[in-house]
Amino acid sequence: MEAVVTQRTTETPASPAVSAAPALQGWPQRVLLAVDDTAESHKAVALAAKVAGQSNAEVIAVHVHPIEPRKWGPYEVETRFEAFSLVHDAVAELRTAGVKSRGIVINAPIDRVGDAIGTQADRLDADLVVMGARNLSGISQLFGGSVSRDAARKAHCPVTLAS
């Protein structure tokens, strides 16, 4: 089953501090950075900045705004302001590191977050996905699933996990 994804883009011009160095062959040129409000996600931002700094790649910070379907209508797990703030903060950190970056917030059902990340990676033609990974136990993965596993299954590019 495909995840229903609604895209909202918050793009701002690239930082003037970003160099125009030539691209390195074989290195990623477009990195999708999946962000949320976890310590692992903060590590993923640092990792994406490092990769992009070495390859002069563009980093696109993506946050999936999870929507939980309910009988009376969709329930937002977080506010839209919180979702956009996560992306804004990641983009600001990347730009401080001299990385060309932009951000996107997409909506998806809460049980399809990983699929939405993988689908977005394909839509953006990403060469690499960088995301945080919680170290879930086997039982937690069995009952709750794994966002990183679902993203890796759906994306047609490598997925690097920071934990």
N, C-alpha and C positions, 0 to 999 in steps of 0.2 A: 504494500500500500504506500503510495507516495504521500509525503508530507505536504500539507497545504502551506505555502509560504507567501506571506505578504511582505514586500520589501519597502522599507523607508530608508532613504539615504540622507546622511548628514555629511556632505562633502564640503571641504574647505580647500582653498588653494594650498599647494605644497609650500613648505617653509623655504624661504630664500637661502637658508643655510645648507640646503641639500646640494651636493655636488653633482655634476653631470659626468661622472666617470663612466668609461665604457663598461658594458655588461660583460661578465665573465661567462664564457661558454661552459655549459654544464651546471652552472649554479642557478638556483631559483631566481626568477625575475619578478614574480608576483607571489607574495606569501599571504595566505588567509590566516589571520590570527583570531581564533575564537576566544572571546573574553566573557568572564562572568565575575561574580564577587567572591572569589576564593583565593587562598594563598597560592594555590597551584597556577591560577590564571595570571597572577602577578609575576610568577617565575616564567610563564610562557611569554609575557610581554618582553622581559629581558632577553630571553632566548631568541625571539623574533628580531629584536633590535640587533643582536649580535650577528645573526645570519644575514640580515639585510645590510648591515654595515660592511660585511665581507664581500657581498655580491652586488651591492648597489641596487637591491631589489626594492620594489614598492611593497609596503605592508598595508593590507586592508583589514582593519579591526572590525570583526563582526560579532554582534551579540544577538542571540536568539531570545526574543521576548516571549516567554512561555505563556500560552493561553490554555487554561483548563476548561474544557467544555462542561457545562452544567445544564440541568433542565431549564432553568430560568434565563440562561444566556451564558456567555463566556465569562470566566473569572480570571482576572489578571493576577498572576502570582506576585508581580512587582509592578510598580507604577511605570508609566512610559518615561517619566522624568528620570527615574532610577536607571532604566535601560539606556537612555541616551547619555546619562552621566558616565556610565561604565565605559562606553565607547569614547566619549570625549576625553576622559582621563587617560585611556590607553593611547589615543592618538597624541595627546600632549606629551606623554612620556617618550613616545617614539620620536617625535619631532625634536624634543630636547636632546635626544641622542643623535640627531642629524639624519633621521630616516624619513624618506618620502612616505607619507601615510595619509590615509583617509579612513572614515568609519561608516558602517552601515548597521542599522538595527532591522531585524526581520522578525516577523511573528510566526509562530508555529505551535501546534498542540504540544502540551508538556511532555507527552510520551514520544514525540518525534523530533526532539531537539537535535540529536545526532544526525538523523537523516537530513534535517534542514541545513546543517553545517556542510555535510557532504555535497548536497545539491548546490548550495551557494558556491562552494569551491569550484564545481564544474561550470556554473554560470559565469563566474569571474575568470575562468581559465587559469586558476591558480596552479603553480608548480609545486607548492608545498602547503600543507596545513600545519600550523603550530597551535597546540592547545594544552591546557593543564589536564592532569589526570589524577583523580582521587584513587587511592589504593583501596578499592572495595574488596571485601571478602568474596569468596565464591558464591556464598548464599545470597549476599546483597546483589551481586551481578545477576544471579539466577532470577530473583524476584523483581529487582528494580531495573535491571539492564545496565548498560554502560554507554554513556554518551560518546566517549572516545571510540569505542568499538563500533558503534553504529555509524559514526562519521567516517571511520576508516573503511568500513564496508561499502559505503555509498560514494565516497570520493574516488576519482580516477587519478589521484596523485598521492605521493607519500604523505603520511601523517606522522609528525614528531610530537611526542608527549613530554611535557615538563611536569615533574612531580617532586 
